[in-house]
């Protein structure tokens, strides 16, 4: 019987032996790499956790609104706009339907003005180039969360006619989960650093926010605020 | 064999002819005659040439790794190619466009007033100069941030003049704030971060990489020679060498196509996104470059296998005679 004839004669050795060598090398490399790289695995995971880098108009956004019933011109709003606040309907919002950063989730119109634009969640530059943005900081939220809602846009683009908003005008926000109405109760011109200009502890209310003066060149230090009280719209369950 | 027998009988035999079964690895049942041409020994037991074959494959893989690093990381031309391939300038320009469009919307200027101050060519040329300086060891060109600021500021003032806008001190201050934001965006999105650090690292790499390649090449050559020697027969020796080169070819292919996605390197999320795109393309290029050693090893493997088969059949014909 020939000894070791598999290695010396069998053609399958050209497959089996390199495969075994490769596995053995991979195992050794994996063990050594794990020993030396384990302190850095957290950082490596963070750096490689996102989606592939690409630049789109509002990168990483979802359009939650365009296919919703509220977006269709002929569709009736989920809640009929009314100036008389009644008991609020409560709705459940599934996790995947909750607006995330840069998601387009609605449309905002201000009665008596030319303000009518898409509404996004978040306020970075890509959002403000595409429409109005919803401030996502502590204490603020989106319609239905029973808190203060800050919506901002540039004074030279989507909110250029916000100055025409009069007391009593209705502000309609159509979202993919419901329609909301607010009424303008006041306007103000404040410094951009004035934190007393708004109250984050109130029940649901809306503040429209843009730079001032409207025809100024350059970055100004003043802001134009339009304060609106809640009129109607469903409350999202779980937010009190 | 008959001829050989006849030659023996014509001389007075000094020692009786002996037919001796030689115990060897093959146990061919060959016969031994001191004066006769002998078959070479079959070689060491298989574990030894096998172990050397494995060791050779590791050294060949290390050699492939060192050479690939030398021709990719160690090459300025490679980095320039990857920078172009990643569309770094286009990605940076797109990021700047988003910011400048927003600044324009907030400041009353048409976005073209700001966007016209930056061009793709300028971004490309700045990156090309930085990369060239990094690899040549020359001083990294310092960006003239004041010139960038001035170009935005003056362009905005010119526009204000065109529309007959009354420029007061407050206006100049407001415009200066925009110019500063534009300059900051440019410095954030364009340029090579940590260029000086990278330059010193590459300088050290370039000094040692070719020495390392030479050392590994010598070690690999010695290891391959020992593998061949320990195997005994030439055909068997070539077989064990082929095991090494096939392993190295397979390992190179794994480096080329498996490790990049396995480590999640296609999902790098660093800021700015333009640098993330460049880094991704650069790393993908380095890993893909392992295709070249894979091809080289595959060709060598094929040659070794063919030679091994040819030699073995010659040996068999020699046995048969």
Boltz contact constraints between the chains, C-beta under 6 A:
constraints:
  - contact:
      token1: [A, 2]
      token2: [B, 26]
      max_distance: 6.0
  - contact:
      token1: [A, 3]
      token2: [B, 25]
      max_distance: 6.0
  - contact:
      token1: [A, 4]
      token2: [B, 46]
      max_distance: 6.0
  - contact:
      token1: [A, 7]
      token2: [B, 46]
      max_distance: 6.0
  - contact:
      token1: [A, 8]
      token2: [B, 236]
      max_distance: 6.0
  - contact:
      token1: [A, 17]
      token2: [B, 243]
      max_distance: 6.0
  - contact:
      token1: [A, 18]
      token2: [B, 243]
      max_distance: 6.0
  - contact:
      token1: [A, 18]
      token2: [B, 246]
      max_distance: 6.0
  - contact:
      token1: [A, 18]
      token2: [B, 247]
      max_distance: 6.0
  - contact:
      token1: [A, 18]
      token2: [B, 250]
      max_distance: 6.0
  - contact:
      token1: [A, 21]
      token2: [B, 54]
      max_distance: 6.0
  - contact:
      token1: [A, 21]
      token2: [B, 57]
      max_distance: 6.0
  - contact:
      token1: [A, 21]
      token2: [B, 247]
      max_distance: 6.0
  - contact:
      token1: [A, 22]
      token2: [B, 247]
      max_distance: 6.0
  - contact:
      token1: [A, 22]
      token2: [B, 250]
      max_distance: 6.0
  - contact:
      token1: [A, 22]
      token2: [B, 251]
      max_distance: 6.0
  - contact:
      token1: [A, 47]
      token2: [B, 268]
      max_distance: 6.0
  - contact:
      token1: [A, 48]
      token2: [B, 264]
      max_distance: 6.0
  - contact:
      token1: [A, 48]
      token2: [B, 267]
      max_distance: 6.0
  - contact:
      token1: [A, 48]
      token2: [B, 268]
      max_distance: 6.0
  - contact:
      token1: [A, 50]
      token2: [B, 267]
      max_distance: 6.0
  - contact:
      token1: [A, 50]
      token2: [B, 269]
      max_distance: 6.0
  - contact:
      token1: [A, 52]
      token2: [B, 266]
      max_distance: 6.0
  - contact:
      token1: [A, 53]
      token2: [B, 273]
      max_distance: 6.0
  - contact:
      token1: [A, 53]
      token2: [B, 276]
      max_distance: 6.0
  - contact:
      token1: [A, 53]
      token2: [B, 277]
      max_distance: 6.0
  - contact:
      token1: [A, 55]
      token2: [B, 91]
      max_distance: 6.0
  - contact:
      token1: [A, 55]
      token2: [B, 94]
      max_distance: 6.0
  - contact:
      token1: [A, 55]
      token2: [B, 273]
      max_distance: 6.0
  - contact:
      token1: [A, 125]
      token2: [B, 98]
      max_distance: 6.0
  - contact:
      token1: [A, 125]
      token2: [B, 99]
      max_distance: 6.0
  - contact:
      token1: [A, 125]
      token2: [B, 102]
      max_distance: 6.0
  - contact:
      token1: [A, 126]
      token2: [B, 98]
      max_distance: 6.0
  - contact:
      token1: [A, 128]
      token2: [B, 102]
      max_distance: 6.0
  - contact:
      token1: [A, 129]
      token2: [B, 101]
      max_distance: 6.0
  - contact:
      token1: [A, 129]
      token2: [B, 102]
      max_distance: 6.0
  - contact:
      token1: [A, 154]
      token2: [B, 105]
      max_distance: 6.0
  - contact:
      token1: [A, 154]
      token2: [B, 106]
      max_distance: 6.0
  - contact:
      token1: [A, 156]
      token2: [B, 105]
      max_distance: 6.0
  - contact:
      token1: [A, 156]
      token2: [B, 108]
      max_distance: 6.0
  - contact:
      token1: [A, 157]
      token2: [B, 105]
      max_distance: 6.0
  - contact:
      token1: [A, 211]
      token2: [B, 106]
      max_distance: 6.0
  - contact:
      token1: [A, 217]
      token2: [B, 108]
      max_distance: 6.0
  - contact:
      token1: [A, 217]
      token2: [B, 160]
      max_distance: 6.0
  - contact:
      token1: [A, 217]
      token2: [B, 165]
      max_distance: 6.0
  - contact:
      token1: [A, 217]
      token2: [B, 171]
      max_distance: 6.0
  - contact:
      token1: [A, 218]
      token2: [B, 107]
      max_distance: 6.0
  - contact:
      token1: [A, 218]
      token2: [B, 174]
      max_distance: 6.0
  - contact:
      token1: [A, 218]
      token2: [B, 175]
      max_distance: 6.0
  - contact:
      token1: [A, 218]
      token2: [B, 178]
      max_distance: 6.0
  - contact:
      token1: [A, 219]
      token2: [B, 107]
      max_distance: 6.0
  - contact:
      token1: [A, 219]
      token2: [B, 174]
      max_distance: 6.0
  - contact:
      token1: [A, 219]
      token2: [B, 177]
      max_distance: 6.0
  - contact:
      token1: [A, 219]
      token2: [B, 178]
      max_distance: 6.0
  - contact:
      token1: [A, 220]
      token2: [B, 174]
      max_distance: 6.0
